Each structure stands twice: as C-alpha cells, then as structure tokens.
C-alpha cells in the first residue's frame, strides 16, 4: 500500500489488490501516509492455494473492482 500511495501522490495511476485479512492493514497504511479512504480491491483469502479456475474467478473479480475504482464508481 505504501508504494501505491506514494505513486498516486506523484500522479501515477495505481491499483492495489489484497485479501481480506490484510484490508485493515492496507487502510491504516494509507491513512498514516496521508491518503485516508484510498480505495483498493479486496478478495477473499486465500488465493495462491486455490485451483486454477477459482484463481481465475478471483482475478476477474479483482479486475471488476479495480475498474470501478479507476472509473470513480467505487
């Protein structure tokens, strides 16, 4: 999240994807570094150990969330 916030502050479009257990940490990092409420995609945990098809579904969900964030619909 810190890299995401720093890049965004420099005008570079960014997107962060994390799993649910790390959502609070990501939000806190954003707030501490001057970007409270910074939007990011959140997926159920885990991801890496899932079968291929479920990982593809999670990737599609992440893409949908990021599209909403990037278009201001989040």
C-alpha positions, 0 to 999 in steps of 0.5 A: 500500500505504501508504494501505491500511495506514494505513486498516486501522490506523484500522479501515477495511476495505481491499483492495489489488490489484497485479501481480506485479512490484510484490508485493515492493514492496507487502510491504516497504511494509507491513512498514516501516509496521508491518503485516508479512504484510498480505495483498493480491491479486496478478495477473499483469502486465500488465493495462491492455494486455490485451483486454477479456475477459482484463481481465475474467478478471483482475478476477474473479480479483482479486475471488476473492482479495480475498474470501478475504482479507476472509473470513480464508481467505487 
